Amino acid sequence: MCIKTGVHTLNKGIIVGGIIILAGVAVSAPYFVGNTIENRFNQEVRALQISLPQIDPKLGITQENYQKGWFSSTSRVVLTINDVKIPIDNKITHGPFSYFGLGKIESSIALEKGKNKAQDEIIQLFSGQTPLLVTTKIGFSSTAIDIYSPVIDNKSLLDKPSTHINWGGINGVITVNSDKNLNANIEIPNFKVSENNKVAVIQNTVLKARGLFTHNLEQWANISSSSIATLDIEKISFTEGESTFESKLNLISRSTDDNTYLDSDTTLKLTDIKVPKELDLDVADNNLIEFNLNFDHIPKKPLIDYVEKFQALQKQGKTPTDAEILSIVEPFMISYLQGTPSVKTHLLIKDSKKNALISFDIKLPEADPNAKTINQIIASTEDRVEATLATSFSETFLDVFEKHGKLPMPKEAFIQGLLENDRFTLNNGELSNKTEYKMGHIYVNGKPDPALDASIPYLLQSLFY
């Protein structure tokens, strides 16, 4: 009996002791978790202090204070845009229960009625609600960010009662996992501004992004990655009286990184285009305007070296001189042009009745690692560079220009002029030209062109000197 009683008492003591220890951990853990979150918060602020001025020198951010509490803390940071200061309040929760993670940060724009006209305008438009709330949930190995903005339902501006605003709000989610892989989805249902007979509408905007997200250049230098970002807008329209322009927009940007070279490709498309009737442009169905820009074979390590040196200059707190900028850009440009980079771009305009395409490619098909200075690079590039300018358009595309008196002569005479000297070819109603520069000579539609060859020295002089 005594042994049983002793064991029972011992078990009871262990349980009570465990409860006391757990209670102590539960009470003290939020404070130490708060330290961890504070460190992360400060790191992000410091990262923004470096990255924002790189986007635009007139952008900046400062931290005014960080008030640490046991279960929650507060901080105010000030975002500066063109000398306009925007205070942002942050409420940081790190206990006693933080959604089984480290905690969460609720960030909102701090508005004060009577402070200035801009703040008063925002306060009345959003009926006193926070115009933008960003909630960051910090996990042990990941971060989730919710973005929310309330709706504005046909509110007029204080200074301009004839101007009405409709805003569908914002709903967005951004997640970043332990490997710094980001996924983002942000939606804005609609935005409309109207004033008398003028109306601007942006409807159903969706932004999506996926890829690596890190401020750590050392981490980026040691990994391969790929990313994609898309922007879709169902309708953009501008109306004034009976005159309306309308279009659908799609933007896709991709980048790949094999840890040696970076490639980038961006395409912008406008479809379902409607133009004002008074322009009389005869835009047919299935219309499209497409612009593409592609960069290939950008050397990664020299690019990172350039960014690091540029950041070091910015940390000095002064505006870099042209000589300082040149000194850090030059090694990157030499490395870039030693290799085999290429740049491609094209513009396509078409509908069911007509089309026009212009494309330009320039590349260095062979590397030259022996060129070590800018002058050597210039001399080497002149010999190695290849460029192609290709143009094609349907005969019907010229009808628009002829109709509005933009051709210097009748359409048939204009076409005959293009066909002279085989500069353009005509095939099934399609006029086309392909002009190439390679091995120091110019070729038109695959044939040497002595007249254009004679102009090469003047062209190169304008490009390189």
Secondary structure, DSSP 8 states (H G I E B T S, - for coil): -HHHHHHHHHHHHHHHHHHHHHHHHHHHHHHHHHHHHHHHHHHHHHHHHHHHHHH-TTEEEEEEEEE--SSEEEEEEEEEETTEEEEEEEEEE-SS--TTSSEEEEEEE---TTS-HHHHHHHHHTTTS-S-EEEEEE-SS-EEEEEEE--EEEEE-SS-TTEEEEE--EEEEEEE-TT-EEEEEEEEEEEEEEETTEEEEEEEEEEEEEEE--S-HHHHHT--EEEEEEEEEEEEEEEETTEEEEEEEEEEEEEEE-SSEEEEEEEEEEEEEE--GGG-----SS-EEEEEEEEEEEEHHHHHHHHHHHHHHHHTTS---HHHHHHHHHHHHHHHHHS--EEEEEEEEE-SS-EEEEEEEEE--S--TT--SHHHHHHHHHHH-EEEEEEEEETTHHHHHHHTT-SSS-HHHHHHHHHGGGSSEEETTEEEEEEEEETTEEEETTEE-HHHHTTHHHHHHHHH-
